[in-house]
Amino acid sequence: MRHKLFDRGVFTLNSYMVFRVALNTQGTCSMEEWLLCCRGQEVRNLVQPEYYPENDFIYWHIREVFMGPAQCVK
């Protein structure tokens, strides 16, 4: 489910590995609850550094896929 949401641009990561959620996000209560819980949170440290996405891909995802603008963190 989370991978599909990422692919559809519902959320993205910034270059600091912080979750950004699209302002116009709509869906089930559980999906919105999960997204709101993650909004503004940093991705936990990964075991293998090579699992981190390249900055070029993050920038591409924000520019081409993310349905921004992002929600403000409260």
PyMOL Python script that loads the backbone (N, CA, C, O; Angstrom):
from pymol import cmd

cmd.read_pdbstr("""\
ATOM      1  N   MET A   1       0.826  -1.188   0.000  1.00  0.00           N
ATOM      2  CA  MET A   1       0.000   0.000   0.000  1.00  0.00           C
ATOM      3  C   MET A   1       0.874   1.257   0.000  1.00  0.00           C
ATOM      4  O   MET A   1       0.630   2.175  -0.783  1.00  0.00           O
ATOM      5  N   ARG A   2       1.876   1.308   0.858  1.00  0.00           N
ATOM      6  CA  ARG A   2       2.718   2.512   0.960  1.00  0.00           C
ATOM      7  C   ARG A   2       3.496   2.769  -0.319  1.00  0.00           C
ATOM      8  O   ARG A   2       3.680   3.915  -0.729  1.00  0.00           O
ATOM      9  N   HIS A   3       3.950   1.692  -0.943  1.00  0.00           N
ATOM     10  CA  HIS A   3       4.696   1.839  -2.188  1.00  0.00           C
ATOM     11  C   HIS A   3       3.802   2.441  -3.266  1.00  0.00           C
ATOM     12  O   HIS A   3       4.251   3.292  -4.034  1.00  0.00           O
ATOM     13  N   LYS A   4       2.536   2.007  -3.334  1.00  0.00           N
ATOM     14  CA  LYS A   4       1.594   2.569  -4.305  1.00  0.00           C
ATOM     15  C   LYS A   4       1.355   4.051  -4.046  1.00  0.00           C
ATOM     16  O   LYS A   4       1.274   4.843  -4.984  1.00  0.00           O
ATOM     17  N   LEU A   5       1.243   4.423  -2.778  1.00  0.00           N
ATOM     18  CA  LEU A   5       1.026   5.831  -2.436  1.00  0.00           C
ATOM     19  C   LEU A   5       2.212   6.676  -2.878  1.00  0.00           C
ATOM     20  O   LEU A   5       2.040   7.797  -3.357  1.00  0.00           O
ATOM     21  N   PHE A   6       3.417   6.135  -2.716  1.00  0.00           N
ATOM     22  CA  PHE A   6       4.624   6.831  -3.157  1.00  0.00           C
ATOM     23  C   PHE A   6       4.619   6.958  -4.682  1.00  0.00           C
ATOM     24  O   PHE A   6       4.901   8.026  -5.225  1.00  0.00           O
ATOM     25  N   ASP A   7       4.291   5.845  -5.375  1.00  0.00           N
ATOM     26  CA  ASP A   7       4.259   5.853  -6.833  1.00  0.00           C
ATOM     27  C   ASP A   7       3.229   6.832  -7.387  1.00  0.00           C
ATOM     28  O   ASP A   7       3.418   7.394  -8.466  1.00  0.00           O
ATOM     29  N   ARG A   8       2.152   7.032  -6.655  1.00  0.00           N
ATOM     30  CA  ARG A   8       1.087   7.935  -7.107  1.00  0.00           C
ATOM     31  C   ARG A   8       1.315   9.374  -6.673  1.00  0.00           C
ATOM     32  O   ARG A   8       0.518  10.250  -7.009  1.00  0.00           O
ATOM     33  N   GLY A   9       2.378   9.633  -5.937  1.00  0.00           N
ATOM     34  CA  GLY A   9       2.728  10.995  -5.556  1.00  0.00           C
ATOM     35  C   GLY A   9       1.991  11.529  -4.348  1.00  0.00           C
ATOM     36  O   GLY A   9       1.970  12.737  -4.115  1.00  0.00           O
ATOM     37  N   VAL A  10       1.382  10.636  -3.572  1.00  0.00           N
ATOM     38  CA  VAL A  10       0.664  11.058  -2.368  1.00  0.00           C
ATOM     39  C   VAL A  10       1.657  11.547  -1.315  1.00  0.00           C
ATOM     40  O   VAL A  10       1.367  12.478  -0.565  1.00  0.00           O
ATOM     41  N   PHE A  11       2.823  10.917  -1.264  1.00  0.00           N
ATOM     42  CA  PHE A  11       3.884  11.394  -0.375  1.00  0.00           C
ATOM     43  C   PHE A  11       5.214  11.260  -1.081  1.00  0.00           C
ATOM     44  O   PHE A  11       5.346  10.537  -2.068  1.00  0.00           O
ATOM     45  N   THR A  12       6.191  11.965  -0.560  1.00  0.00           N
ATOM     46  CA  THR A  12       7.548  11.899  -1.086  1.00  0.00           C
ATOM     47  C   THR A  12       8.511  12.085   0.078  1.00  0.00           C
ATOM     48  O   THR A  12       8.092  12.201   1.230  1.00  0.00           O
ATOM     49  N   LEU A  13       9.774  12.112  -0.223  1.00  0.00           N
ATOM     50  CA  LEU A  13      10.818  12.397   0.768  1.00  0.00           C
ATOM     51  C   LEU A  13      11.572  13.618   0.278  1.00  0.00           C
ATOM     52  O   LEU A  13      11.661  13.860  -0.926  1.00  0.00           O
ATOM     53  N   ASN A  14      12.114  14.385   1.211  1.00  0.00           N
ATOM     54  CA  ASN A  14      12.986  15.468   0.772  1.00  0.00           C
ATOM     55  C   ASN A  14      14.433  15.008   0.887  1.00  0.00           C
ATOM     56  O   ASN A  14      14.684  13.858   1.248  1.00  0.00           O
ATOM     57  N   SER A  15      15.371  15.870   0.593  1.00  0.00           N
ATOM     58  CA  SER A  15      16.785  15.471   0.596  1.00  0.00           C
ATOM     59  C   SER A  15      17.306  15.134   1.994  1.00  0.00           C
ATOM     60  O   SER A  15      18.385  14.558   2.129  1.00  0.00           O
ATOM     61  N   TYR A  16      16.547  15.488   3.032  1.00  0.00           N
ATOM     62  CA  TYR A  16      16.914  15.148   4.410  1.00  0.00           C
ATOM     63  C   TYR A  16      16.215  13.878   4.874  1.00  0.00           C
ATOM     64  O   TYR A  16      16.259  13.536   6.056  1.00  0.00           O
ATOM     65  N   MET A  17      15.560  13.169   3.929  1.00  0.00           N
ATOM     66  CA  MET A  17      14.844  11.915   4.202  1.00  0.00           C
ATOM     67  C   MET A  17      13.669  12.131   5.168  1.00  0.00           C
ATOM     68  O   MET A  17      13.418  11.308   6.047  1.00  0.00           O
ATOM     69  N   VAL A  18      12.965  13.238   4.992  1.00  0.00           N
ATOM     70  CA  VAL A  18      11.792  13.566   5.792  1.00  0.00           C
ATOM     71  C   VAL A  18      10.557  13.401   4.914  1.00  0.00           C
ATOM     72  O   VAL A  18      10.533  13.848   3.767  1.00  0.00           O
ATOM     73  N   PHE A  19       9.515  12.743   5.474  1.00  0.00           N
ATOM     74  CA  PHE A  19       8.270  12.524   4.751  1.00  0.00           C
ATOM     75  C   PHE A  19       7.557  13.852   4.487  1.00  0.00           C
ATOM     76  O   PHE A  19       7.423  14.687   5.381  1.00  0.00           O
ATOM     77  N   ARG A  20       7.110  14.028   3.262  1.00  0.00           N
ATOM     78  CA  ARG A  20       6.279  15.171   2.875  1.00  0.00           C
ATOM     79  C   ARG A  20       4.998  14.589   2.272  1.00  0.00           C
ATOM     80  O   ARG A  20       5.056  13.748   1.375  1.00  0.00           O
ATOM     81  N   VAL A  21       3.858  15.035   2.764  1.00  0.00           N
ATOM     82  CA  VAL A  21       2.561  14.529   2.332  1.00  0.00           C
ATOM     83  C   VAL A  21       1.860  15.615   1.523  1.00  0.00           C
ATOM     84  O   VAL A  21       1.859  16.783   1.913  1.00  0.00           O
ATOM     85  N   ALA A  22       1.261  15.226   0.390  1.00  0.00           N
ATOM     86  CA  ALA A  22       0.570  16.182  -0.470  1.00  0.00           C
ATOM     87  C   ALA A  22      -0.624  16.794   0.252  1.00  0.00           C
ATOM     88  O   ALA A  22      -1.336  16.115   0.992  1.00  0.00           O
ATOM     89  N   LEU A  23      -0.824  18.058   0.030  1.00  0.00           N
ATOM     90  CA  LEU A  23      -1.895  18.807   0.674  1.00  0.00           C
ATOM     91  C   LEU A  23      -3.273  18.269   0.305  1.00  0.00           C
ATOM     92  O   LEU A  23      -4.160  18.228   1.157  1.00  0.00           O
ATOM     93  N   ASN A  24      -3.471  17.861  -0.929  1.00  0.00           N
ATOM     94  CA  ASN A  24      -4.784  17.401  -1.381  1.00  0.00           C
ATOM     95  C   ASN A  24      -4.991  15.895  -1.223  1.00  0.00           C
ATOM     96  O   ASN A  24      -5.752  15.301  -1.987  1.00  0.00           O
ATOM     97  N   THR A  25      -4.336  15.270  -0.257  1.00  0.00           N
ATOM     98  CA  THR A  25      -4.450  13.840  -0.030  1.00  0.00           C
ATOM     99  C   THR A  25      -5.857  13.475   0.423  1.00  0.00           C
ATOM    100  O   THR A  25      -6.418  14.101   1.323  1.00  0.00           O
ATOM    101  N   GLN A  26      -6.413  12.452  -0.216  1.00  0.00           N
ATOM    102  CA  GLN A  26      -7.714  11.919   0.168  1.00  0.00           C
ATOM    103  C   GLN A  26      -7.637  10.413   0.128  1.00  0.00           C
ATOM    104  O   GLN A  26      -6.930   9.839  -0.700  1.00  0.00           O
ATOM    105  N   GLY A  27      -8.359   9.778   1.017  1.00  0.00           N
ATOM    106  CA  GLY A  27      -8.369   8.325   1.035  1.00  0.00           C
ATOM    107  C   GLY A  27      -9.101   7.817   2.253  1.00  0.00           C
ATOM    108  O   GLY A  27      -9.876   8.540   2.879  1.00  0.00           O
ATOM    109  N   THR A  28      -8.850   6.573   2.580  1.00  0.00           N
ATOM    110  CA  THR A  28      -9.498   5.973   3.736  1.00  0.00           C
ATOM    111  C   THR A  28      -8.964   6.595   5.013  1.00  0.00           C
ATOM    112  O   THR A  28      -7.892   7.201   5.023  1.00  0.00           O
ATOM    113  N   CYS A  29      -9.713   6.440   6.076  1.00  0.00           N
ATOM    114  CA  CYS A  29      -9.290   6.984   7.374  1.00  0.00           C
ATOM    115  C   CYS A  29      -7.950   6.408   7.808  1.00  0.00           C
ATOM    116  O   CYS A  29      -7.092   7.135   8.310  1.00  0.00           O
ATOM    117  N   SER A  30      -7.766   5.099   7.615  1.00  0.00           N
ATOM    118  CA  SER A  30      -6.512   4.474   8.057  1.00  0.00           C
ATOM    119  C   SER A  30      -5.329   4.968   7.240  1.00  0.00           C
ATOM    120  O   SER A  30      -4.241   5.157   7.783  1.00  0.00           O
ATOM    121  N   MET A  31      -5.526   5.183   5.930  1.00  0.00           N
ATOM    122  CA  MET A  31      -4.440   5.692   5.101  1.00  0.00           C
ATOM    123  C   MET A  31      -4.087   7.112   5.532  1.00  0.00           C
ATOM    124  O   MET A  31      -2.913   7.435   5.718  1.00  0.00           O
ATOM    125  N   GLU A  32      -5.100   7.957   5.688  1.00  0.00           N
ATOM    126  CA  GLU A  32      -4.834   9.332   6.094  1.00  0.00           C
ATOM    127  C   GLU A  32      -4.201   9.382   7.481  1.00  0.00           C
ATOM    128  O   GLU A  32      -3.329  10.212   7.737  1.00  0.00           O
ATOM    129  N   GLU A  33      -4.634   8.498   8.373  1.00  0.00           N
ATOM    130  CA  GLU A  33      -4.059   8.454   9.720  1.00  0.00           C
ATOM    131  C   GLU A  33      -2.574   8.102   9.653  1.00  0.00           C
ATOM    132  O   GLU A  33      -1.758   8.722  10.334  1.00  0.00           O
ATOM    133  N   TRP A  34      -2.224   7.113   8.838  1.00  0.00           N
ATOM    134  CA  TRP A  34      -0.822   6.705   8.696  1.00  0.00           C
ATOM    135  C   TRP A  34      -0.008   7.854   8.118  1.00  0.00           C
ATOM    136  O   TRP A  34       1.077   8.163   8.612  1.00  0.00           O
ATOM    137  N   LEU A  35      -0.534   8.490   7.067  1.00  0.00           N
ATOM    138  CA  LEU A  35       0.198   9.582   6.439  1.00  0.00           C
ATOM    139  C   LEU A  35       0.394  10.755   7.390  1.00  0.00           C
ATOM    140  O   LEU A  35       1.482  11.325   7.460  1.00  0.00           O
ATOM    141  N   LEU A  36      -0.651  11.115   8.118  1.00  0.00           N
ATOM    142  CA  LEU A  36      -0.537  12.233   9.049  1.00  0.00           C
ATOM    143  C   LEU A  36       0.440  11.918  10.169  1.00  0.00           C
ATOM    144  O   LEU A  36       1.132  12.805  10.669  1.00  0.00           O
ATOM    145  N   CYS A  37       0.493  10.659  10.557  1.00  0.00           N
ATOM    146  CA  CYS A  37       1.427  10.240  11.607  1.00  0.00           C
ATOM    147  C   CYS A  37       2.882  10.354  11.109  1.00  0.00           C
ATOM    148  O   CYS A  37       3.779  10.703  11.877  1.00  0.00           O
ATOM    149  N   CYS A  38       3.101  10.062   9.835  1.00  0.00           N
ATOM    150  CA  CYS A  38       4.454  10.085   9.270  1.00  0.00           C
ATOM    151  C   CYS A  38       4.888  11.468   8.804  1.00  0.00           C
ATOM    152  O   CYS A  38       6.082  11.735   8.675  1.00  0.00           O
ATOM    153  N   ARG A  39       3.921  12.350   8.551  1.00  0.00           N
ATOM    154  CA  ARG A  39       4.209  13.680   8.000  1.00  0.00           C
ATOM    155  C   ARG A  39       5.245  14.405   8.864  1.00  0.00           C
ATOM    156  O   ARG A  39       5.065  14.556  10.072  1.00  0.00           O
ATOM    157  N   GLY A  40       6.317  14.844   8.232  1.00  0.00           N
ATOM    158  CA  GLY A  40       7.367  15.591   8.924  1.00  0.00           C
ATOM    159  C   GLY A  40       8.359  14.719   9.687  1.00  0.00           C
ATOM    160  O   GLY A  40       9.291  15.238  10.301  1.00  0.00           O
ATOM    161  N   GLN A  41       8.170  13.412   9.657  1.00  0.00           N
ATOM    162  CA  GLN A  41       9.069  12.494  10.359  1.00  0.00           C
ATOM    163  C   GLN A  41      10.232  12.103   9.458  1.00  0.00           C
ATOM    164  O   GLN A  41      10.073  11.973   8.244  1.00  0.00           O
ATOM    165  N   GLU A  42      11.383  11.919  10.051  1.00  0.00           N
ATOM    166  CA  GLU A  42      12.558  11.484   9.308  1.00  0.00           C
ATOM    167  C   GLU A  42      12.557   9.968   9.190  1.00  0.00           C
ATOM    168  O   GLU A  42      12.180   9.263  10.126  1.00  0.00           O
ATOM    169  N   VAL A  43      12.982   9.470   8.029  1.00  0.00           N
ATOM    170  CA  VAL A  43      13.115   8.025   7.834  1.00  0.00           C
ATOM    171  C   VAL A  43      14.187   7.528   8.783  1.00  0.00           C
ATOM    172  O   VAL A  43      15.258   8.124   8.893  1.00  0.00           O
ATOM    173  N   ARG A  44      13.894   6.438   9.465  1.00  0.00           N
ATOM    174  CA  ARG A  44      14.896   5.898  10.406  1.00  0.00           C
ATOM    175  C   ARG A  44      16.133   5.446   9.647  1.00  0.00           C
ATOM    176  O   ARG A  44      16.073   5.158   8.452  1.00  0.00           O
ATOM    177  N   ASN A  45      17.243   5.387  10.349  1.00  0.00           N
ATOM    178  CA  ASN A  45      18.502   4.987   9.726  1.00  0.00           C
ATOM    179  C   ASN A  45      18.384   3.593   9.136  1.00  0.00           C
ATOM    180  O   ASN A  45      17.912   2.661   9.787  1.00  0.00           O
ATOM    181  N   LEU A  46      18.820   3.472   7.896  1.00  0.00           N
ATOM    182  CA  LEU A  46      18.783   2.174   7.228  1.00  0.00           C
ATOM    183  C   LEU A  46      20.049   1.399   7.537  1.00  0.00           C
ATOM    184  O   LEU A  46      21.117   1.977   7.740  1.00  0.00           O
ATOM    185  N   VAL A  47      19.914   0.090   7.570  1.00  0.00           N
ATOM    186  CA  VAL A  47      21.050  -0.769   7.898  1.00  0.00           C
ATOM    187  C   VAL A  47      22.148  -0.643   6.850  1.00  0.00           C
ATOM    188  O   VAL A  47      23.330  -0.578   7.189  1.00  0.00           O
ATOM    189  N   GLN A  48      21.761  -0.609   5.582  1.00  0.00           N
ATOM    190  CA  GLN A  48      22.718  -0.526   4.494  1.00  0.00           C
ATOM    191  C   GLN A  48      22.647   0.864   3.852  1.00  0.00           C
ATOM    192  O   GLN A  48      21.604   1.224   3.307  1.00  0.00           O
ATOM    193  N   PRO A  49      23.704   1.637   3.899  1.00  0.00           N
ATOM    194  CA  PRO A  49      23.685   2.980   3.296  1.00  0.00           C
ATOM    195  C   PRO A  49      23.297   2.973   1.818  1.00  0.00           C
ATOM    196  O   PRO A  49      22.734   3.953   1.329  1.00  0.00           O
ATOM    197  N   GLU A  50      23.587   1.895   1.104  1.00  0.00           N
ATOM    198  CA  GLU A  50      23.250   1.848  -0.323  1.00  0.00           C
ATOM    199  C   GLU A  50      21.740   1.758  -0.573  1.00  0.00           C
ATOM    200  O   GLU A  50      21.296   1.884  -1.715  1.00  0.00           O
ATOM    201  N   TYR A  51      20.957   1.543   0.474  1.00  0.00           N
ATOM    202  CA  TYR A  51      19.497   1.513   0.326  1.00  0.00           C
ATOM    203  C   TYR A  51      18.895   2.911   0.259  1.00  0.00           C
ATOM    204  O   TYR A  51      17.741   3.057  -0.146  1.00  0.00           O
ATOM    205  N   TYR A  52      19.635   3.930   0.639  1.00  0.00           N
ATOM    206  CA  TYR A  52      19.132   5.294   0.547  1.00  0.00           C
ATOM    207  C   TYR A  52      18.989   5.674  -0.928  1.00  0.00           C
ATOM    208  O   TYR A  52      19.852   5.346  -1.742  1.00  0.00           O
ATOM    209  N   PRO A  53      17.899   6.366  -1.272  1.00  0.00           N
ATOM    210  CA  PRO A  53      17.761   6.787  -2.669  1.00  0.00           C
ATOM    211  C   PRO A  53      18.750   7.902  -3.002  1.00  0.00           C
ATOM    212  O   PRO A  53      19.132   8.698  -2.144  1.00  0.00           O
ATOM    213  N   GLU A  54      19.144   7.933  -4.245  1.00  0.00           N
ATOM    214  CA  GLU A  54      20.027   8.995  -4.722  1.00  0.00           C
ATOM    215  C   GLU A  54      19.263  10.318  -4.720  1.00  0.00           C
ATOM    216  O   GLU A  54      18.061  10.341  -4.986  1.00  0.00           O
ATOM    217  N   ASN A  55      19.953  11.417  -4.421  1.00  0.00           N
ATOM    218  CA  ASN A  55      19.309  12.730  -4.420  1.00  0.00           C
ATOM    219  C   ASN A  55      18.678  13.071  -5.762  1.00  0.00           C
ATOM    220  O   ASN A  55      17.633  13.720  -5.806  1.00  0.00           O
ATOM    221  N   ASP A  56      19.301  12.641  -6.860  1.00  0.00           N
ATOM    222  CA  ASP A  56      18.727  12.912  -8.181  1.00  0.00           C
ATOM    223  C   ASP A  56      17.343  12.297  -8.315  1.00  0.00           C
ATOM    224  O   ASP A  56      16.442  12.914  -8.884  1.00  0.00           O
ATOM    225  N   PHE A  57      17.166  11.082  -7.792  1.00  0.00           N
ATOM    226  CA  PHE A  57      15.864  10.440  -7.871  1.00  0.00           C
ATOM    227  C   PHE A  57      14.852  11.152  -6.974  1.00  0.00           C
ATOM    228  O   PHE A  57      13.697  11.334  -7.361  1.00  0.00           O
ATOM    229  N   ILE A  58      15.283  11.554  -5.780  1.00  0.00           N
ATOM    230  CA  ILE A  58      14.378  12.280  -4.884  1.00  0.00           C
ATOM    231  C   ILE A  58      13.891  13.553  -5.571  1.00  0.00           C
ATOM    232  O   ILE A  58      12.694  13.839  -5.556  1.00  0.00           O
ATOM    233  N   TYR A  59      14.792  14.311  -6.165  1.00  0.00           N
ATOM    234  CA  TYR A  59      14.415  15.552  -6.855  1.00  0.00           C
ATOM    235  C   TYR A  59      13.480  15.263  -8.027  1.00  0.00           C
ATOM    236  O   TYR A  59      12.523  16.004  -8.255  1.00  0.00           O
ATOM    237  N   TRP A  60      13.751  14.191  -8.771  1.00  0.00           N
ATOM    238  CA  TRP A  60      12.887  13.815  -9.893  1.00  0.00           C
ATOM    239  C   TRP A  60      11.491  13.489  -9.377  1.00  0.00           C
ATOM    240  O   TRP A  60      10.500  13.939  -9.952  1.00  0.00           O
ATOM    241  N   HIS A  61      11.402  12.712  -8.298  1.00  0.00           N
ATOM    242  CA  HIS A  61      10.095  12.320  -7.748  1.00  0.00           C
ATOM    243  C   HIS A  61       9.303  13.548  -7.300  1.00  0.00           C
ATOM    244  O   HIS A  61       8.101  13.633  -7.550  1.00  0.00           O
ATOM    245  N   ILE A  62       9.955  14.479  -6.652  1.00  0.00           N
ATOM    246  CA  ILE A  62       9.275  15.699  -6.205  1.00  0.00           C
ATOM    247  C   ILE A  62       8.777  16.497  -7.422  1.00  0.00           C
ATOM    248  O   ILE A  62       7.649  16.990  -7.426  1.00  0.00           O
ATOM    249  N   ARG A  63       9.604  16.615  -8.423  1.00  0.00           N
ATOM    250  CA  ARG A  63       9.283  17.424  -9.602  1.00  0.00           C
ATOM    251  C   ARG A  63       8.226  16.772 -10.501  1.00  0.00           C
ATOM    252  O   ARG A  63       7.338  17.455 -11.010  1.00  0.00           O
ATOM    253  N   GLU A  64       8.323  15.450 -10.697  1.00  0.00           N
ATOM    254  CA  GLU A  64       7.508  14.782 -11.714  1.00  0.00           C
ATOM    255  C   GLU A  64       6.334  13.971 -11.172  1.00  0.00           C
ATOM    256  O   GLU A  64       5.381  13.726 -11.911  1.00  0.00           O
ATOM    257  N   VAL A  65       6.366  13.547  -9.911  1.00  0.00           N
ATOM    258  CA  VAL A  65       5.348  12.623  -9.399  1.00  0.00           C
ATOM    259  C   VAL A  65       4.563  13.206  -8.229  1.00  0.00           C
ATOM    260  O   VAL A  65       3.342  13.062  -8.172  1.00  0.00           O
ATOM    261  N   PHE A  66       5.234  13.848  -7.316  1.00  0.00           N
ATOM    262  CA  PHE A  66       4.602  14.334  -6.095  1.00  0.00           C
ATOM    263  C   PHE A  66       3.476  15.314  -6.407  1.00  0.00           C
ATOM    264  O   PHE A  66       3.652  16.241  -7.198  1.00  0.00           O
ATOM    265  N   MET A  67       2.320  15.105  -5.783  1.00  0.00           N
ATOM    266  CA  MET A  67       1.155  15.957  -5.997  1.00  0.00           C
ATOM    267  C   MET A  67       1.145  17.106  -5.000  1.00  0.00           C
ATOM    268  O   MET A  67       0.132  17.357  -4.347  1.00  0.00           O
ATOM    269  N   GLY A  68       2.277  17.809  -4.882  1.00  0.00           N
ATOM    270  CA  GLY A  68       2.419  18.888  -3.939  1.00  0.00           C
ATOM    271  C   GLY A  68       1.519  20.053  -4.247  1.00  0.00           C
ATOM    272  O   GLY A  68       0.867  20.052  -5.292  1.00  0.00           O
ATOM    273  N   PRO A  69       1.452  21.021  -3.412  1.00  0.00           N
ATOM    274  CA  PRO A  69       2.396  21.314  -2.333  1.00  0.00           C
ATOM    275  C   PRO A  69       2.198  20.394  -1.143  1.00  0.00           C
ATOM    276  O   PRO A  69       1.186  19.704  -1.022  1.00  0.00           O
ATOM    277  N   ALA A  70       3.199  20.405  -0.265  1.00  0.00           N
ATOM    278  CA  ALA A  70       3.167  19.560   0.924  1.00  0.00           C
ATOM    279  C   ALA A  70       2.351  20.206   2.035  1.00  0.00           C
ATOM    280  O   ALA A  70       2.246  21.429   2.129  1.00  0.00           O
ATOM    281  N   GLN A  71       1.778  19.347   2.873  1.00  0.00           N
ATOM    282  CA  GLN A  71       1.070  19.818   4.062  1.00  0.00           C
ATOM    283  C   GLN A  71       2.078  20.378   5.044  1.00  0.00           C
ATOM    284  O   GLN A  71       3.227  19.939   5.094  1.00  0.00           O
ATOM    285  N   CYS A  72       1.641  21.345   5.818  1.00  0.00           N
ATOM    286  CA  CYS A  72       2.475  21.868   6.894  1.00  0.00           C
ATOM    287  C   CYS A  72       2.451  20.899   8.064  1.00  0.00           C
ATOM    288  O   CYS A  72       1.440  20.244   8.317  1.00  0.00           O
ATOM    289  N   VAL A  73       3.558  20.812   8.770  1.00  0.00           N
ATOM    290  CA  VAL A  73       3.634  19.975   9.957  1.00  0.00           C
ATOM    291  C   VAL A  73       3.103  20.788  11.125  1.00  0.00           C
ATOM    292  O   VAL A  73       3.514  21.928  11.339  1.00  0.00           O
ATOM    293  N   LYS A  74       2.191  20.198  11.875  1.00  0.00           N
ATOM    294  CA  LYS A  74       1.580  20.913  12.999  1.00  0.00           C
ATOM    295  C   LYS A  74       2.239  20.574  14.300  1.00  0.00           C
ATOM    296  O   LYS A  74       1.845  21.091  15.345  1.00  0.00           O
TER     297      LYS A  74
END
""", "prot")
cmd.dss("prot")
cmd.show_as("cartoon", "prot")
cmd.util.cbc("prot")
cmd.orient("prot")
